[in-house]
Amino acid sequence: MSRVGKNPVAIPSGVDVAIVDGILTAKGKLGEESVPLVDAVEVSLEDNEIRVAPKDDSKHSRSMWGTTRSLVQNAISGVSEGFTKRLEIVGVGYRAQMQGKTLNLQLGYSHDIPFPVPEGVSIALEGDRGNVIAVTGRNKQQVGQVASEIRGFRKPEPYKGKGVRYSDEYVLRKEGKKK
């Protein structure tokens, strides 16, 4: 029994949801998201909430039950509120700058790293020195992917903690060499 799948997805005001030909489409103030629905689950729209139920008792149907519910929830909350991931840049001389639609990263290499901002995602610099990068968008998977790519340019190292890290990430520090 899926604990996630049992819960209905509430539709907030200002969001229109339609299910046509196996595709759920959500429209809100931030845009439009669509979720392809699997044949193994049954999705119903009734009195301002969406219910997901398995069609039969097969393993595939039960495994897609909670997954489909989570995808629907992410699409609805994405078009109404959006998703944000924050990254912190830690290190002397490490900084980020926005130049048009390109994020320019200086991360201790001999060259700057230009990162073109993909469509559907916006990047803003926060913090007093521009050392916090906020990646915002309506698609949770795309926001996480962009944040992961930026972090991948210089992952935090365990000795001094320098690098690009998520704002809620804890970097396990190691002790240096002894004399």
Rosetta blueprint (number, residue, H / E / L):
1 M L
2 S L
3 R H
4 V H
5 G H
6 K H
7 N L
8 P L
9 V E
10 A E
11 I L
12 P L
13 S L
14 G L
15 V L
16 D E
17 V E
18 A E
19 I E
20 V E
21 D L
22 G L
23 I E
24 L E
25 T E
26 A E
27 K E
28 G E
29 K L
30 L L
31 G E
32 E E
33 E E
34 S E
35 V E
36 P E
37 L L
38 V L
39 D L
40 A L
41 V E
42 E E
43 V E
44 S E
45 L E
46 E E
47 D L
48 N L
49 E E
50 I E
51 R E
52 V E
53 A E
54 P E
55 K L
56 D L
57 D L
58 S L
59 K H
60 H H
61 S H
62 R H
63 S H
64 M H
65 W H
66 G H
67 T H
68 T H
69 R H
70 S H
71 L H
72 V H
73 Q H
74 N H
75 A H
76 I H
77 S H
78 G H
79 V H
80 S H
81 E L
82 G L
83 F E
84 T E
85 K E
86 R E
87 L E
88 E E
89 I E
90 V E
91 G L
92 V L
93 G L
94 Y L
95 R E
96 A E
97 Q E
98 M E
99 Q E
100 G L
101 K L
102 T E
103 L E
104 N E
105 L E
106 Q E
107 L L
108 G L
109 Y L
110 S L
111 H L
112 D L
113 I E
114 P E
115 F E
116 P E
117 V L
118 P L
119 E L
120 G L
121 V E
122 S E
123 I E
124 A E
125 L E
126 E E
127 G L
128 D L
129 R L
130 G L
131 N L
132 V E
133 I E
134 A E
135 V E
136 T E
137 G E
138 R L
139 N L
140 K H
141 Q H
142 Q H
143 V H
144 G H
145 Q H
146 V H
147 A H
148 S H
149 E H
150 I H
151 R H
152 G H
153 F L
154 R L
155 K L
156 P L
157 E L
158 P L
159 Y L
160 K L
161 G L
162 K L
163 G E
164 V E
165 R E
166 Y E
167 S L
168 D L
169 E L
170 Y L
171 V L
172 L L
173 R L
174 K L
175 E L
176 G L
177 K L
178 K L
179 K L
